[in-house]
């Protein structure tokens, strides 16, 4: 019993320290929550897509997309992806479903991003995107973007390759590099 009390005491100390760090660094600040869109998947997709778009209003051409791909490192599997001339589309409709973000280059290579913010997978969602990509694209990679890097459900993804990407790690790291 004494051991349990000791562990609980240590957890309490760690929690207090984490709270102090959050207060000191502004770690609780969330502009999306403040404006009431923190749970809107389409809003997040639009912001990410605009930054990744070489023709985006940021006027930095392909720098954000290049940095994003570099941030994925060896996990990025599309050879010779043409970032300079890539086209970024949100809510891209196919016979297999609607892709949150499609980044397609002139060589018919594509990055397919499924963005999940507080939502569950649709039936065979990633399988359907994979089916579309196999039929229509030369090379492709599916990214499964979630808040914390969660796996897609088995019913959505069983048997296909996809790369887990999280807002809490990869997106934060990418944005910090962009700054």
C-alpha positions, 0 to 999 in steps of 0.5 A, a space after each residue: 500500500 505504501 508503494 501505491 501511495 508513493 507512485 500516486 504522489 510522484 504522478 501528482 508531482 509530475 502533473 503539477 510540473 506539466 501544468 506549470 510548463 503549459 502555463 509558462 509556455 502557452 501550451 494551452 493556446 489553441 486558436 482553433 478552439 478559440 474561434 470554435 472550429 477545433 473539431 471541424 475536419 474540413 477547416 483543418 484540411 483547408 488550412 493544411 492544403 493551402 500551406 502545401 499548395 505551391 500556388 497558395 496565397 502564402 506566395 512561397 511556392 513549393 517551400 512548404 510542400 518540400 519541407 513537409 515531404 522532407 519532414 516525412 523523411 525516408 517514410 515518404 515513398 514516391 520517387 521524383 515527386 514533382 513538388 514544383 508543379 503539384 496541384 492540391 485539391 481538397 474534398 476530391 471526389 472519386 467513385 471510391 469516395 471523397 479524399 480530404 486532400 489530394 496532392 497530385 503532380 503532372 507525372 500522375 503521382 499523388 499524396 492522398 491525405 485522409 484527415 481525421 479530427 474526432 471522427 471515425 473511419 467510414 466503411 473501407 475508407 482507406 481501402 477505397 482510396 487505395 483502389 482508386 489510386 491503383 487504377 488511376 495513379 502511377 505512384 501514390 502514398 496514403 497518409 492517415 492524419 490524426 491528432 495523435 498518430 492513431 492507426 486507421 481501423 482494421 475495417 478501413 485499412 486492412 491489407 493496404 499500406 499507409 503512413 500514420 501522421 499526427 498533428 501532435 508530432 509531424 505537423 507541429 515539427 513541419 510547421 516549426 521548420 516552416 517558420 
